[in-house]
Amino acid sequence: TVPLPHLGDDPERAVRQVLGEYKMHNCDVLCRQDITVDELIDVIMGNRKYVRCLYVYNKIDTITIEEVDRLAREPHSVVISGSTNLNLDYLLERMWDYMGLIRIFTKRRGQPPDLDLPVVLSNQRDGISVQAASAAISKELLVVFNFALVWGRSAKHSPQRVGLAHELQDEDVVQITPKTNTQQKHSKDYAARVQEYNTMVAEKRKARTKAGKKKRMPG
């Protein structure tokens, strides 16, 4: 191990106390770098994940300009006034940025893009790739995906033909082109998908028949 000054004068005792709190009384701890108590706890818990935090200070219309300026200069901070709607647009912009959200507009071939109902993606969750956009629209699109055309800031030219790995940017327009029937028939999993579809249709037909019999039964 290495020196652990962040754990105090007696690092071994500090580690034992932390482990004891989590009912861990028989284990080996190897530290390859100086750590804090919080970092040790994170490793013990295993599922701890830190997220970005944004501090919002409301009612700035009731304090002095000097106080507003001081708060606005604090890290990860936004000052607003809910009663006067002051700075709310900037707050919304910062929230989207901190959550890693982008809006993607879809379009069908030969039609204008749908600007009323964007697909919202997050680079902190499923990503902002064409694959993530396809999955957000319908997982079936991933199965029949052929290529996509992209208009917007992420495209080198408009439109750009891209694959699933292409990363999108805010307000890009995406048109997804599925494989043709011939291309799908040559896919390795085509037979399995046909069988899965036939099974689903048979189960639905069976369920409708069963429901019909129940309705015809005398009360």
Buried (B, 14 or more C-beta within 10 A) or exposed (E): EEEBEBBEEEBEEBBBEBBEEEEEEEEEBEBEEBBEBEBBBBEBEEEEEEEEEEEBBBEBEEBEEEEBEEBEEEEEBBBBBBEEEBBEEEBEEBEBEBBBBBBBBBBEEEEEBEEEEBBEBBBEEEBBBBBBBBBBBEEEBEBBBEBBBBBBEBBEEEBBEBEBEBBBBBBBBBBBEBBEEEEBEEEEEBEEBEEEEEEEEEEEEEEEEEEEEEEEEEE
